[in-house]
Amino acid sequence: METKKTSKRKKIIVTSISVLLLLLVAFPFLLNIYLKSKLPDLVNEKTPYHVDMAQFNFDLISGNLLINDVKIKTKNPK
């Protein structure tokens, strides 16, 4: 009876740890994709500028942000 309880607990613990590790591995990639799609829209909505980015890369571990081929235009050219 007790071996079933311990094996069930081990399965729950191993499953929980594997799900957490999967989330930790996937989070930086998902954050990079989210920022790539939403950052230009956020800048375009909140500022008087229109921003186009050709290449965007964000490294969560080192904190580096790399943006290449940025085009910034004013919305009102007056």
PQR file with spaces between the fields and no chain letter, atoms N, CA, C, O and H, PARSE charges and radii, in Angstrom:
ATOM       1  N    MET     1       0.819   -1.194    0.000 -0.4000 1.5000
ATOM       2  CA   MET     1       0.000    0.000    0.000 -0.0000 2.0000
ATOM       3  C    MET     1       0.868    1.266    0.000  0.5500 1.7000
ATOM       4  O    MET     1       0.583    2.234   -0.706 -0.5500 1.4000
ATOM       5  N    GLU     2       1.929    1.233    0.807 -0.4000 1.5000
ATOM       6  CA   GLU     2       2.776    2.415    0.898 -0.0000 2.0000
ATOM       7  C    GLU     2       3.627    2.615   -0.346  0.5500 1.7000
ATOM       8  O    GLU     2       3.980    3.749   -0.669 -0.5500 1.4000
ATOM       9  H    GLU     2       2.161    0.447    1.380  0.4000 1.0000
ATOM      10  N    THR     3       3.957    1.562   -1.038 -0.4000 1.5000
ATOM      11  CA   THR     3       4.737    1.714   -2.262 -0.0000 2.0000
ATOM      12  C    THR     3       3.924    2.391   -3.352  0.5500 1.7000
ATOM      13  O    THR     3       4.478    3.112   -4.182 -0.5500 1.4000
ATOM      14  H    THR     3       3.670    0.641   -0.776  0.4000 1.0000
ATOM      15  N    LYS     4       2.624    2.169   -3.358 -0.4000 1.5000
ATOM      16  CA   LYS     4       1.770    2.854   -4.327 -0.0000 2.0000
ATOM      17  C    LYS     4       1.723    4.347   -4.035  0.5500 1.7000
ATOM      18  O    LYS     4       1.727    5.169   -4.951 -0.5500 1.4000
ATOM      19  H    LYS     4       2.174    1.584   -2.683  0.4000 1.0000
ATOM      20  N    LYS     5       1.678    4.695   -2.732 -0.4000 1.5000
ATOM      21  CA   LYS     5       1.651    6.112   -2.358 -0.0000 2.0000
ATOM      22  C    LYS     5       2.961    6.797   -2.737  0.5500 1.7000
ATOM      23  O    LYS     5       2.953    7.904   -3.275 -0.5500 1.4000
ATOM      24  H    LYS     5       1.675    4.027   -1.988  0.4000 1.0000
ATOM      25  N    THR     6       4.085    6.138   -2.456 -0.4000 1.5000
ATOM      26  CA   THR     6       5.369    6.759   -2.755 -0.0000 2.0000
ATOM      27  C    THR     6       5.596    6.833   -4.260  0.5500 1.7000
ATOM      28  O    THR     6       6.147    7.819   -4.749 -0.5500 1.4000
ATOM      29  H    THR     6       4.091    5.238   -2.019  0.4000 1.0000
ATOM      30  N    SER     7       5.187    5.819   -4.997 -0.4000 1.5000
ATOM      31  CA   SER     7       5.372    5.885   -6.446 -0.0000 2.0000
ATOM      32  C    SER     7       4.457    6.943   -7.056  0.5500 1.7000
ATOM      33  O    SER     7       4.830    7.606   -8.024 -0.5500 1.4000
ATOM      34  H    SER     7       4.739    5.018   -4.600  0.4000 1.0000
ATOM      35  N    LYS     8       3.274    7.100   -6.497 -0.4000 1.5000
ATOM      36  CA   LYS     8       2.363    8.145   -6.985 -0.0000 2.0000
ATOM      37  C    LYS     8       2.934    9.527   -6.683  0.5500 1.7000
ATOM      38  O    LYS     8       2.857   10.433   -7.513 -0.5500 1.4000
ATOM      39  H    LYS     8       2.972    6.561   -5.711  0.4000 1.0000
ATOM      40  N    ARG     9       3.504    9.683   -5.494 -0.4000 1.5000
ATOM      41  CA   ARG     9       4.120   10.964   -5.130 -0.0000 2.0000
ATOM      42  C    ARG     9       5.315   11.266   -6.034  0.5500 1.7000
ATOM      43  O    ARG     9       5.503   12.404   -6.464 -0.5500 1.4000
ATOM      44  H    ARG     9       3.566    8.948   -4.819  0.4000 1.0000
ATOM      45  N    LYS    10       6.112   10.253   -6.316 -0.4000 1.5000
ATOM      46  CA   LYS    10       7.275   10.444   -7.185 -0.0000 2.0000
ATOM      47  C    LYS    10       6.837   10.872   -8.579  0.5500 1.7000
ATOM      48  O    LYS    10       7.452   11.751   -9.182 -0.5500 1.4000
ATOM      49  H    LYS    10       5.959    9.329   -5.966  0.4000 1.0000
ATOM      50  N    LYS    11       5.781   10.258   -9.090 -0.4000 1.5000
ATOM      51  CA   LYS    11       5.277   10.638  -10.409 -0.0000 2.0000
ATOM      52  C    LYS    11       4.799   12.081  -10.413  0.5500 1.7000
ATOM      53  O    LYS    11       5.051   12.821  -11.365 -0.5500 1.4000
ATOM      54  H    LYS    11       5.281    9.544   -8.600  0.4000 1.0000
ATOM      55  N    ILE    12       4.115   12.480   -9.356 -0.4000 1.5000
ATOM      56  CA   ILE    12       3.626   13.864   -9.267 -0.0000 2.0000
ATOM      57  C    ILE    12       4.793   14.831   -9.193  0.5500 1.7000
ATOM      58  O    ILE    12       4.778   15.865   -9.860 -0.5500 1.4000
ATOM      59  H    ILE    12       3.910   11.879   -8.583  0.4000 1.0000
ATOM      60  N    ILE    13       5.801   14.516   -8.396 -0.4000 1.5000
ATOM      61  CA   ILE    13       6.961   15.398   -8.247 -0.0000 2.0000
ATOM      62  C    ILE    13       7.740   15.483   -9.555  0.5500 1.7000
ATOM      63  O    ILE    13       8.130   16.574   -9.970 -0.5500 1.4000
ATOM      64  H    ILE    13       5.814   13.676   -7.854  0.4000 1.0000
ATOM      65  N    VAL    14       7.971   14.351  -10.206 -0.4000 1.5000
ATOM      66  CA   VAL    14       8.709   14.354  -11.465 -0.0000 2.0000
ATOM      67  C    VAL    14       7.942   15.116  -12.536  0.5500 1.7000
ATOM      68  O    VAL    14       8.535   15.872  -13.306 -0.5500 1.4000
ATOM      69  H    VAL    14       7.654   13.464   -9.868  0.4000 1.0000
ATOM      70  N    THR    15       6.628   14.925  -12.589 -0.4000 1.5000
ATOM      71  CA   THR    15       5.807   15.656  -13.558 -0.0000 2.0000
ATOM      72  C    THR    15       5.842   17.150  -13.282  0.5500 1.7000
ATOM      73  O    THR    15       5.964   17.944  -14.215 -0.5500 1.4000
ATOM      74  H    THR    15       6.146   14.312  -11.963  0.4000 1.0000
ATOM      75  N    SER    16       5.738   17.545  -12.031 -0.4000 1.5000
ATOM      76  CA   SER    16       5.775   18.968  -11.675 -0.0000 2.0000
ATOM      77  C    SER    16       7.110   19.599  -12.046  0.5500 1.7000
ATOM      78  O    SER    16       7.148   20.696  -12.604 -0.5500 1.4000
ATOM      79  H    SER    16       5.639   16.900  -11.274  0.4000 1.0000
ATOM      80  N    ILE    17       8.187   18.920  -11.741 -0.4000 1.5000
ATOM      81  CA   ILE    17       9.515   19.446  -12.049 -0.0000 2.0000
ATOM      82  C    ILE    17       9.721   19.542  -13.555  0.5500 1.7000
ATOM      83  O    ILE    17      10.286   20.520  -14.043 -0.5500 1.4000
ATOM      84  H    ILE    17       8.156   18.030  -11.287  0.4000 1.0000
ATOM      85  N    SER    18       9.267   18.537  -14.292 -0.4000 1.5000
ATOM      86  CA   SER    18       9.437   18.590  -15.750 -0.0000 2.0000
ATOM      87  C    SER    18       8.606   19.701  -16.380  0.5500 1.7000
ATOM      88  O    SER    18       9.054   20.332  -17.338 -0.5500 1.4000
ATOM      89  H    SER    18       8.808   17.742  -13.895  0.4000 1.0000
ATOM      90  N    VAL    19       7.416   19.953  -15.866 -0.4000 1.5000
ATOM      91  CA   VAL    19       6.602   21.053  -16.387 -0.0000 2.0000
ATOM      92  C    VAL    19       7.270   22.389  -16.084  0.5500 1.7000
ATOM      93  O    VAL    19       7.295   23.271  -16.942 -0.5500 1.4000
ATOM      94  H    VAL    19       7.052   19.441  -15.087  0.4000 1.0000
ATOM      95  N    LEU    20       7.809   22.551  -14.888 -0.4000 1.5000
ATOM      96  CA   LEU    20       8.508   23.792  -14.542 -0.0000 2.0000
ATOM      97  C    LEU    20       9.738   24.004  -15.418  0.5500 1.7000
ATOM      98  O    LEU    20       9.989   25.123  -15.867 -0.5500 1.4000
ATOM      99  H    LEU    20       7.789   21.833  -14.192  0.4000 1.0000
ATOM     100  N    LEU    21      10.503   22.955  -15.666 -0.4000 1.5000
ATOM     101  CA   LEU    21      11.669   23.081  -16.530 -0.0000 2.0000
ATOM     102  C    LEU    21      11.270   23.428  -17.958  0.5500 1.7000
ATOM     103  O    LEU    21      11.933   24.230  -18.616 -0.5500 1.4000
ATOM     104  H    LEU    21      10.299   22.046  -15.301  0.4000 1.0000
ATOM     105  N    LEU    22      10.198   22.831  -18.431 -0.4000 1.5000
ATOM     106  CA   LEU    22       9.706   23.153  -19.767 -0.0000 2.0000
ATOM     107  C    LEU    22       9.295   24.614  -19.858  0.5500 1.7000
ATOM     108  O    LEU    22       9.583   25.273  -20.858 -0.5500 1.4000
ATOM     109  H    LEU    22       9.660   22.179  -17.896  0.4000 1.0000
ATOM     110  N    LEU    23       8.633   25.127  -18.843 -0.4000 1.5000
ATOM     111  CA   LEU    23       8.248   26.538  -18.829 -0.0000 2.0000
ATOM     112  C    LEU    23       9.475   27.452  -18.786  0.5500 1.7000
ATOM     113  O    LEU    23       9.507   28.483  -19.458 -0.5500 1.4000
ATOM     114  H    LEU    23       8.399   24.592  -18.031  0.4000 1.0000
ATOM     115  N    LEU    24      10.480   27.074  -17.998 -0.4000 1.5000
ATOM     116  CA   LEU    24      11.700   27.882  -17.918 -0.0000 2.0000
ATOM     117  C    LEU    24      12.452   27.916  -19.243  0.5500 1.7000
ATOM     118  O    LEU    24      13.056   28.930  -19.590 -0.5500 1.4000
ATOM     119  H    LEU    24      10.454   26.236  -17.453  0.4000 1.0000
ATOM     120  N    VAL    25      12.416   26.826  -19.972 -0.4000 1.5000
ATOM     121  CA   VAL    25      13.094   26.781  -21.273 -0.0000 2.0000
ATOM     122  C    VAL    25      12.295   27.538  -22.326  0.5500 1.7000
ATOM     123  O    VAL    25      12.883   28.224  -23.162 -0.5500 1.4000
ATOM     124  H    VAL    25      11.924   26.002  -19.690  0.4000 1.0000
ATOM     125  N    ALA    26      10.982   27.429  -22.303 -0.4000 1.5000
ATOM     126  CA   ALA    26      10.141   28.045  -23.334 -0.0000 2.0000
ATOM     127  C    ALA    26       9.909   29.536  -23.099  0.5500 1.7000
ATOM     128  O    ALA    26       9.643   30.265  -24.054 -0.5500 1.4000
ATOM     129  H    ALA    26      10.505   26.872  -21.623  0.4000 1.0000
ATOM     130  N    PHE    27      10.002   30.007  -21.863 -0.4000 1.5000
ATOM     131  CA   PHE    27       9.674   31.401  -21.550 -0.0000 2.0000
ATOM     132  C    PHE    27      10.500   32.420  -22.330  0.5500 1.7000
ATOM     133  O    PHE    27       9.915   33.354  -22.877 -0.5500 1.4000
ATOM     134  H    PHE    27      10.218   29.414  -21.087  0.4000 1.0000
ATOM     135  N    PRO    28      11.831   32.295  -22.415 -0.5600 1.5000
ATOM     136  CA   PRO    28      12.589   33.301  -23.175  0.2800 2.0000
ATOM     137  C    PRO    28      12.191   33.369  -24.652  0.5500 1.7000
ATOM     138  O    PRO    28      12.139   34.455  -25.231 -0.5500 1.4000
ATOM     139  N    PHE    29      11.914   32.223  -25.257 -0.4000 1.5000
ATOM     140  CA   PHE    29      11.515   32.214  -26.661 -0.0000 2.0000
ATOM     141  C    PHE    29      10.144   32.869  -26.845  0.5500 1.7000
ATOM     142  O    PHE    29       9.937   33.641  -27.781 -0.5500 1.4000
ATOM     143  H    PHE    29      11.957   31.341  -24.787  0.4000 1.0000
ATOM     144  N    LEU    30       9.223   32.557  -25.954 -0.4000 1.5000
ATOM     145  CA   LEU    30       7.883   33.147  -26.044 -0.0000 2.0000
ATOM     146  C    LEU    30       7.917   34.647  -25.770  0.5500 1.7000
ATOM     147  O    LEU    30       7.194   35.411  -26.410 -0.5500 1.4000
ATOM     148  H    LEU    30       9.391   31.930  -25.193  0.4000 1.0000
ATOM     149  N    LEU    31       8.749   35.072  -24.826 -0.4000 1.5000
ATOM     150  CA   LEU    31       8.883   36.502  -24.543 -0.0000 2.0000
ATOM     151  C    LEU    31       9.487   37.234  -25.732  0.5500 1.7000
ATOM     152  O    LEU    31       9.066   38.349  -26.040 -0.5500 1.4000
ATOM     153  H    LEU    31       9.336   34.452  -24.306  0.4000 1.0000
ATOM     154  N    ASN    32      10.455   36.637  -26.403 -0.4000 1.5000
ATOM     155  CA   ASN    32      11.070   37.238  -27.582 -0.0000 2.0000
ATOM     156  C    ASN    32      10.030   37.404  -28.695  0.5500 1.7000
ATOM     157  O    ASN    32       9.967   38.457  -29.331 -0.5500 1.4000
ATOM     158  H    ASN    32      10.796   35.731  -26.153  0.4000 1.0000
ATOM     159  N    ILE    33       9.234   36.398  -28.927 -0.4000 1.5000
ATOM     160  CA   ILE    33       8.193   36.467  -29.963 -0.0000 2.0000
ATOM     161  C    ILE    33       7.153   37.526  -29.598  0.5500 1.7000
ATOM     162  O    ILE    33       6.720   38.297  -30.454 -0.5500 1.4000
ATOM     163  H    ILE    33       9.284   35.543  -28.411  0.4000 1.0000
ATOM     164  N    TYR    34       6.758   37.561  -28.331 -0.4000 1.5000
ATOM     165  CA   TYR    34       5.762   38.544  -27.890 -0.0000 2.0000
ATOM     166  C    TYR    34       6.289   39.972  -28.050  0.5500 1.7000
ATOM     167  O    TYR    34       5.585   40.841  -28.565 -0.5500 1.4000
ATOM     168  H    TYR    34       7.110   36.934  -27.635  0.4000 1.0000
ATOM     169  N    LEU    35       7.518   40.209  -27.612 -0.4000 1.5000
ATOM     170  CA   LEU    35       8.087   41.552  -27.732 -0.0000 2.0000
ATOM     171  C    LEU    35       8.285   41.946  -29.183  0.5500 1.7000
ATOM     172  O    LEU    35       8.090   43.109  -29.539 -0.5500 1.4000
ATOM     173  H    LEU    35       8.090   39.503  -27.194  0.4000 1.0000
ATOM     174  N    LYS    36       8.666   41.003  -30.023 -0.4000 1.5000
ATOM     175  CA   LYS    36       8.863   41.294  -31.442 -0.0000 2.0000
ATOM     176  C    LYS    36       7.559   41.755  -32.092  0.5500 1.7000
ATOM     177  O    LYS    36       7.574   42.618  -32.970 -0.5500 1.4000
ATOM     178  H    LYS    36       8.825   40.059  -29.734  0.4000 1.0000
ATOM     179  N    SER    37       6.453   41.195  -31.674 -0.4000 1.5000
ATOM     180  CA   SER    37       5.176   41.562  -32.292 -0.0000 2.0000
ATOM     181  C    SER    37       4.521   42.769  -31.627  0.5500 1.7000
ATOM     182  O    SER    37       3.842   43.540  -32.306 -0.5500 1.4000
ATOM     183  H    SER    37       6.440   40.494  -30.961  0.4000 1.0000
ATOM     184  N    LYS    38       4.702   42.954  -30.326 -0.4000 1.5000
ATOM     185  CA   LYS    38       3.967   44.002  -29.610 -0.0000 2.0000
ATOM     186  C    LYS    38       4.747   45.285  -29.374  0.5500 1.7000
ATOM     187  O    LYS    38       4.135   46.342  -29.221 -0.5500 1.4000
ATOM     188  H    LYS    38       5.253   42.328  -29.774  0.4000 1.0000
ATOM     189  N    LEU    39       6.064   45.234  -29.339 -0.4000 1.5000
ATOM     190  CA   LEU    39       6.841   46.441  -29.053 -0.0000 2.0000
ATOM     191  C    LEU    39       6.662   47.532  -30.097  0.5500 1.7000
ATOM     192  O    LEU    39       6.451   48.682  -29.715 -0.5500 1.4000
ATOM     193  H    LEU    39       6.561   44.375  -29.463  0.4000 1.0000
ATOM     194  N    PRO    40       6.733   47.242  -31.393 -0.5600 1.5000
ATOM     195  CA   PRO    40       6.495   48.315  -32.369  0.2800 2.0000
ATOM     196  C    PRO    40       5.085   48.894  -32.274  0.5500 1.7000
ATOM     197  O    PRO    40       4.900   50.101  -32.432 -0.5500 1.4000
ATOM     198  N    ASP    41       4.095   48.046  -32.019 -0.4000 1.5000
ATOM     199  CA   ASP    41       2.732   48.546  -31.867 -0.0000 2.0000
ATOM     200  C    ASP    41       2.608   49.453  -30.654  0.5500 1.7000
ATOM     201  O    ASP    41       1.930   50.479  -30.707 -0.5500 1.4000
ATOM     202  H    ASP    41       4.245   47.065  -31.890  0.4000 1.0000
ATOM     203  N    LEU    42       3.256   49.080  -29.574 -0.4000 1.5000
ATOM     204  CA   LEU    42       3.212   49.894  -28.362 -0.0000 2.0000
ATOM     205  C    LEU    42       3.875   51.246  -28.579  0.5500 1.7000
ATOM     206  O    LEU    42       3.345   52.271  -28.151 -0.5500 1.4000
ATOM     207  H    LEU    42       3.807   48.246  -29.531  0.4000 1.0000
ATOM     208  N    VAL    43       5.023   51.258  -29.237 -0.4000 1.5000
ATOM     209  CA   VAL    43       5.720   52.514  -29.523 -0.0000 2.0000
ATOM     210  C    VAL    43       4.880   53.368  -30.477  0.5500 1.7000
ATOM     211  O    VAL    43       4.791   54.583  -30.302 -0.5500 1.4000
ATOM     212  H    VAL    43       5.454   50.425  -29.584  0.4000 1.0000
ATOM     213  N    ASN    44       4.276   52.754  -31.465 -0.4000 1.5000
ATOM     214  CA   ASN    44       3.462   53.495  -32.435 -0.0000 2.0000
ATOM     215  C    ASN    44       2.220   54.093  -31.788  0.5500 1.7000
ATOM     216  O    ASN    44       1.786   55.174  -32.188 -0.5500 1.4000
ATOM     217  H    ASN    44       4.348   51.767  -31.607  0.4000 1.0000
ATOM     218  N    GLU    45       1.640   53.426  -30.806 -0.4000 1.5000
ATOM     219  CA   GLU    45       0.447   53.941  -30.146 -0.0000 2.0000
ATOM     220  C    GLU    45       0.764   55.032  -29.130  0.5500 1.7000
ATOM     221  O    GLU    45       0.019   56.007  -29.024 -0.5500 1.4000
ATOM     222  H    GLU    45       1.992   52.548  -30.481  0.4000 1.0000
ATOM     223  N    LYS    46       1.837   54.889  -28.392 -0.4000 1.5000
ATOM     224  CA   LYS    46       2.124   55.774  -27.253 -0.0000 2.0000
ATOM     225  C    LYS    46       2.987   56.978  -27.596  0.5500 1.7000
ATOM     226  O    LYS    46       3.065   57.910  -26.795 -0.5500 1.4000
ATOM     227  H    LYS    46       2.442   54.098  -28.478  0.4000 1.0000
ATOM     228  N    THR    47       3.633   56.997  -28.745 -0.4000 1.5000
ATOM     229  CA   THR    47       4.519   58.100  -29.101 -0.0000 2.0000
ATOM     230  C    THR    47       4.098   58.702  -30.436  0.5500 1.7000
ATOM     231  O    THR    47       3.340   58.077  -31.179 -0.5500 1.4000
ATOM     232  H    THR    47       3.570   56.240  -29.396  0.4000 1.0000
ATOM     233  N    PRO    48       4.576   59.907  -30.755 -0.5600 1.5000
ATOM     234  CA   PRO    48       4.244   60.503  -32.046  0.2800 2.0000
ATOM     235  C    PRO    48       5.128   59.995  -33.191  0.5500 1.7000
ATOM     236  O    PRO    48       5.284   60.678  -34.203 -0.5500 1.4000
ATOM     237  N    TYR    49       5.700   58.811  -33.034 -0.4000 1.5000
ATOM     238  CA   TYR    49       6.595   58.247  -34.043 -0.0000 2.0000
ATOM     239  C    TYR    49       6.054   56.920  -34.554  0.5500 1.7000
ATOM     240  O    TYR    49       5.300   56.225  -33.873 -0.5500 1.4000
ATOM     241  H    TYR    49       5.573   58.256  -32.211  0.4000 1.0000
ATOM     242  N    HIS    50       6.462   56.591  -35.776 -0.4000 1.5000
ATOM     243  CA   HIS    50       6.156   55.293  -36.368 -0.0000 2.0000
ATOM     244  C    HIS    50       7.468   54.531  -36.484  0.5500 1.7000
ATOM     245  O    HIS    50       8.412   55.010  -37.112 -0.5500 1.4000
ATOM     246  H    HIS    50       7.074   57.156  -36.329  0.4000 1.0000
ATOM     247  N    VAL    51       7.534   53.330  -35.873 -0.4000 1.5000
ATOM     248  CA   VAL    51       8.775   52.567  -35.803 -0.0000 2.0000
ATOM     249  C    VAL    51       8.614   51.256  -36.573  0.5500 1.7000
ATOM     250  O    VAL    51       7.640   50.526  -36.387 -0.5500 1.4000
ATOM     251  H    VAL    51       6.767   52.941  -35.363  0.4000 1.0000
ATOM     252  N    ASP    52       9.597   50.967  -37.448 -0.4000 1.5000
ATOM     253  CA   ASP    52       9.680   49.689  -38.143 -0.0000 2.0000
ATOM     254  C    ASP    52      11.003   49.036  -37.769  0.5500 1.7000
ATOM     255  O    ASP    52      12.064   49.656  -37.848 -0.5500 1.4000
ATOM     256  H    ASP    52      10.388   51.560  -37.600  0.4000 1.0000
ATOM     257  N    MET    53      10.919   47.761  -37.357 -0.4000 1.5000
ATOM     258  CA   MET    53      12.121   47.015  -36.975 -0.0000 2.0000
ATOM     259  C    MET    53      12.242   45.796  -37.884  0.5500 1.7000
ATOM     260  O    MET    53      11.291   45.027  -38.022 -0.5500 1.4000
ATOM     261  H    MET    53      10.058   47.257  -37.293  0.4000 1.0000
ATOM     262  N    ALA    54      13.403   45.620  -38.500 -0.4000 1.5000
ATOM     263  CA   ALA    54      13.599   44.463  -39.368 -0.0000 2.0000
ATOM     264  C    ALA    54      14.060   43.250  -38.563  0.5500 1.7000
ATOM     265  O    ALA    54      13.604   42.133  -38.810 -0.5500 1.4000
ATOM     266  H    ALA    54      14.175   46.245  -38.387  0.4000 1.0000
ATOM     267  N    GLN    55      14.954   43.461  -37.609 -0.4000 1.5000
ATOM     268  CA   GLN    55      15.473   42.352  -36.817 -0.0000 2.0000
ATOM     269  C    GLN    55      15.434   42.733  -35.355  0.5500 1.7000
ATOM     270  O    GLN    55      15.901   43.805  -34.970 -0.5500 1.4000
ATOM     271  H    GLN    55      15.324   44.368  -37.408  0.4000 1.0000
ATOM     272  N    PHE    56      14.878   41.859  -34.546 -0.4000 1.5000
ATOM     273  CA   PHE    56      14.718   42.107  -33.115 -0.0000 2.0000
ATOM     274  C    PHE    56      15.111   40.841  -32.369  0.5500 1.7000
ATOM     275  O    PHE    56      14.629   39.757  -32.697 -0.5500 1.4000
ATOM     276  H    PHE    56      14.499   40.988  -34.859  0.4000 1.0000
ATOM     277  N    ASN    57      15.987   40.965  -31.359 -0.4000 1.5000
ATOM     278  CA   ASN    57      16.380   39.815  -30.558 -0.0000 2.0000
ATOM     279  C    ASN    57      16.576   40.276  -29.125  0.5500 1.7000
ATOM     280  O    ASN    57      17.282   41.251  -28.869 -0.5500 1.4000
ATOM     281  H    ASN    57      16.378   41.846  -31.093  0.4000 1.0000
ATOM     282  N    PHE    58      15.953   39.577  -28.201 -0.4000 1.5000
ATOM     283  CA   PHE    58      16.040   39.889  -26.781 -0.0000 2.0000
ATOM     284  C    PHE    58      16.534   38.650  -26.048  0.5500 1.7000
ATOM     285  O    PHE    58      15.929   37.582  -26.142 -0.5500 1.4000
ATOM     286  H    PHE    58      15.380   38.785  -28.410  0.4000 1.0000
ATOM     287  N    ASP    59      17.644   38.798  -25.312 -0.4000 1.5000
ATOM     288  CA   ASP    59      18.199   37.689  -24.541 -0.0000 2.0000
ATOM     289  C    ASP    59      17.889   37.938  -23.077  0.5500 1.7000
ATOM     290  O    ASP    59      18.439   38.850  -22.460 -0.5500 1.4000
ATOM     291  H    ASP    59      18.135   39.666  -25.235  0.4000 1.0000
ATOM     292  N    LEU    60      17.008   37.125  -22.530 -0.4000 1.5000
ATOM     293  CA   LEU    60      16.548   37.314  -21.163 -0.0000 2.0000
ATOM     294  C    LEU    60      17.643   37.033  -20.146  0.5500 1.7000
ATOM     295  O    LEU    60      17.712   37.703  -19.115 -0.5500 1.4000
ATOM     296  H    LEU    60      16.561   36.384  -23.031  0.4000 1.0000
ATOM     297  N    ILE    61      18.488   36.064  -20.413 -0.4000 1.5000
ATOM     298  CA   ILE    61      19.517   35.666  -19.452 -0.0000 2.0000
ATOM     299  C    ILE    61      20.567   36.760  -19.283  0.5500 1.7000
ATOM     300  O    ILE    61      20.916   37.109  -18.156 -0.5500 1.4000
ATOM     301  H    ILE    61      18.432   35.520  -21.250  0.4000 1.0000
ATOM     302  N    SER    62      21.071   37.300  -20.383 -0.4000 1.5000
ATOM     303  CA   SER    62      22.101   38.334  -20.281 -0.0000 2.0000
ATOM     304  C    SER    62      21.513   39.745  -20.245  0.5500 1.7000
ATOM     305  O    SER    62      22.201   40.691  -19.859 -0.5500 1.4000
ATOM     306  H    SER    62      20.788   37.015  -21.299  0.4000 1.0000
ATOM     307  N    GLY    63      20.258   39.894  -20.641 -0.4000 1.5000
ATOM     308  CA   GLY    63      19.620   41.205  -20.639 -0.0000 2.0000
ATOM     309  C    GLY    63      19.941   42.035  -21.863  0.5500 1.7000
ATOM     310  O    GLY    63      19.722   43.247  -21.862 -0.5500 1.4000
ATOM     311  H    GLY    63      19.700   39.126  -20.955  0.4000 1.0000
ATOM     312  N    ASN    64      20.460   41.403  -22.916 -0.4000 1.5000
ATOM     313  CA   ASN    64      20.821   42.122  -24.132 -0.0000 2.0000
ATOM     314  C    ASN    64      19.612   42.279  -25.049  0.5500 1.7000
ATOM     315  O    ASN    64      18.801   41.366  -25.208 -0.5500 1.4000
ATOM     316  H    ASN    64      20.638   40.419  -22.917  0.4000 1.0000
ATOM     317  N    LEU    65      19.519   43.447  -25.639 -0.4000 1.5000
ATOM     318  CA   LEU    65      18.474   43.751  -26.609 -0.0000 2.0000
ATOM     319  C    LEU    65      19.169   44.176  -27.895  0.5500 1.7000
ATOM     320  O    LEU    65      19.938   45.138  -27.900 -0.5500 1.4000
ATOM     321  H    LEU    65      20.177   44.189  -25.510  0.4000 1.0000
ATOM     322  N    LEU    66      18.902   43.462  -28.989 -0.4000 1.5000
ATOM     323  CA   LEU    66      19.534   43.742  -30.264 -0.0000 2.0000
ATOM     324  C    LEU    66      18.449   44.061  -31.288  0.5500 1.7000
ATOM     325  O    LEU    66      17.576   43.239  -31.568 -0.5500 1.4000
ATOM     326  H    LEU    66      18.277   42.681  -28.986  0.4000 1.0000
ATOM     327  N    ILE    67      18.522   45.277  -31.842 -0.4000 1.5000
ATOM     328  CA   ILE    67      17.570   45.700  -32.872 -0.0000 2.0000
ATOM     329  C    ILE    67      18.379   46.239  -34.040  0.5500 1.7000
ATOM     330  O    ILE    67      19.178   47.160  -33.873 -0.5500 1.4000
ATOM     331  H    ILE    67      19.231   45.945  -31.615  0.4000 1.0000
ATOM     332  N    ASN    68      18.174   45.668  -35.227 -0.4000 1.5000
ATOM     333  CA   ASN    68      18.855   46.114  -36.436 -0.0000 2.0000
ATOM     334  C    ASN    68      17.835   46.643  -37.433  0.5500 1.7000
ATOM     335  O    ASN    68      16.668   46.251  -37.417 -0.5500 1.4000
ATOM     336  H    ASN    68      17.525   44.919  -35.363  0.4000 1.0000
ATOM     337  N    ASP    69      18.289   47.534  -38.294 -0.4000 1.5000
ATOM     338  CA   ASP    69      17.459   48.120  -39.355 -0.0000 2.0000
ATOM     339  C    ASP    69      16.190   48.755  -38.799  0.5500 1.7000
ATOM     340  O    ASP    69      15.074   48.355  -39.130 -0.5500 1.4000
ATOM     341  H    ASP    69      19.237   47.853  -38.307  0.4000 1.0000
ATOM     342  N    VAL    70      16.391   49.751  -37.950 -0.4000 1.5000
ATOM     343  CA   VAL    70      15.269   50.473  -37.362 -0.0000 2.0000
ATOM     344  C    VAL    70      14.970   51.693  -38.220  0.5500 1.7000
ATOM     345  O    VAL    70      15.872   52.456  -38.567 -0.5500 1.4000
ATOM     346  H    VAL    70      17.297   50.076  -37.681  0.4000 1.0000
ATOM     347  N    LYS    71      13.698   51.872  -38.558 -0.4000 1.5000
ATOM     348  CA   LYS    71      13.262   53.059  -39.289 -0.0000 2.0000
ATOM     349  C    LYS    71      12.265   53.801  -38.418  0.5500 1.7000
ATOM     350  O    LYS    71      11.232   53.254  -38.032 -0.5500 1.4000
ATOM     351  H    LYS    71      12.965   51.252  -38.276  0.4000 1.0000
ATOM     352  N    ILE    72      12.585   55.058  -38.111 -0.4000 1.5000
ATOM     353  CA   ILE    72      11.730   55.879  -37.267 -0.0000 2.0000
ATOM     354  C    ILE    72      11.269   57.070  -38.080  0.5500 1.7000
ATOM     355  O    ILE    72      12.084   57.814  -38.626 -0.5500 1.4000
ATOM     356  H    ILE    72      13.424   55.503  -38.424  0.4000 1.0000
ATOM     357  N    LYS    73       9.966   57.248  -38.160 -0.4000 1.5000
ATOM     358  CA   LYS    73       9.371   58.373  -38.876 -0.0000 2.0000
ATOM     359  C    LYS    73       8.395   59.073  -37.962  0.5500 1.7000
ATOM     360  O    LYS    73       7.782   58.445  -37.098 -0.5500 1.4000
ATOM     361  H    LYS    73       9.303   56.644  -37.717  0.4000 1.0000
ATOM     362  N    THR    74       8.248   60.366  -38.146 -0.4000 1.5000
ATOM     363  CA   THR    74       7.232   61.085  -37.382 -0.0000 2.0000
ATOM     364  C    THR    74       5.874   60.873  -38.039  0.5500 1.7000
ATOM     365  O    THR    74       5.780   60.740  -39.259 -0.5500 1.4000
ATOM     366  H    THR    74       8.745   60.877  -38.848  0.4000 1.0000
ATOM     367  N    LYS    75       4.832   60.844  -37.231 -0.4000 1.5000
ATOM     368  CA   LYS    75       3.487   60.663  -37.772 -0.0000 2.0000
ATOM     369  C    LYS    75       2.998   61.937  -38.457  0.5500 1.7000
ATOM     370  O    LYS    75       2.349   61.886  -39.502 -0.5500 1.4000
ATOM     371  H    LYS    75       4.908   60.953  -36.240  0.4000 1.0000
ATOM     372  N    ASN    76       3.322   63.085  -37.848 -0.4000 1.5000
ATOM     373  CA   ASN    76       2.954   64.378  -38.425 -0.0000 2.0000
ATOM     374  C    ASN    76       4.217   65.084  -38.886  0.5500 1.7000
ATOM     375  O    ASN    76       4.976   65.565  -38.044 -0.5500 1.4000
ATOM     376  H    ASN    76       3.849   63.127  -36.999  0.4000 1.0000
ATOM     377  N    PRO    77       4.474   65.168  -40.173 -0.5600 1.5000
ATOM     378  CA   PRO    77       5.736   65.741  -40.655  0.2800 2.0000
ATOM     379  C    PRO    77       5.824   67.265  -40.535  0.5500 1.7000
ATOM     380  O    PRO    77       6.774   67.850  -41.054 -0.5500 1.4000
ATOM     381  N    LYS    78       4.896   67.915  -39.890 -0.4000 1.5000
ATOM     382  CA   LYS    78       4.906   69.379  -39.759 -0.0000 2.0000
ATOM     383  C    LYS    78       5.973   69.854  -38.823  0.5500 1.7000
ATOM     384  O    LYS    78       6.112   71.058  -38.605 -0.5500 1.4000
ATOM     385  H    LYS    78       4.124   67.440  -39.468  0.4000 1.0000
